[in-house]
């Protein structure tokens, strides 16, 4: 089991990267959204990995954070979705967007990923709904080298995100806006919404 790979980013290709570790180049498949966050070629990179062993090949899938890897493992745990399907979903949707889509029952957003049909998306929602929480969406992925701070987000933030989505805002916009609001104990949903909408205007 290869838990992670740390080395020099040697090349970035269409679907994968090459990481040089002691003179050996490892080809690692990555989601598209993560590849945009990589350092420049020649710099050091650390990727958390999943090794897929088949009869005819061994494939490494890499992620910038443990959270990304965790979500990937949940996705490929759904019957009918293999590692390539999981990568396709996480290239179309960030882990936060996928959580939001699952929790809101948005099969259309998930089936927008290449190779993922409506029935598969609906199955994924059914199987993962109890394994994901809105707290995780609001907290977002923690940096790979740091621990998550204790405490969870409450119903006020959750309701604010859902209210923004109901108003027609995209899930990514809604989540980012609510995350930026410094919520105090005396704030209700309306107060959080007002602050979030201010952030969305700029």
PETA-V192650 format. One record per helix or strand. SS is the DSSP state (helix for helix, strand for strand). FROM is the first residue (numbers start at 1). LEN is the number of residues. If there is no record, write none. Layout:
((SS & FROM & LEN) (SS & FROM & LEN))
This chain:
((strand & 4 & 9) (strand & 16 & 6) (strand & 24 & 6) (helix & 32 & 4) (strand & 44 & 10) (strand & 58 & 6) (helix & 66 & 11) (helix & 83 & 10) (helix & 95 & 9) (helix & 107 & 5) (helix & 118 & 11) (helix & 134 & 6) (helix & 155 & 12) (helix & 171 & 10) (helix & 189 & 13))
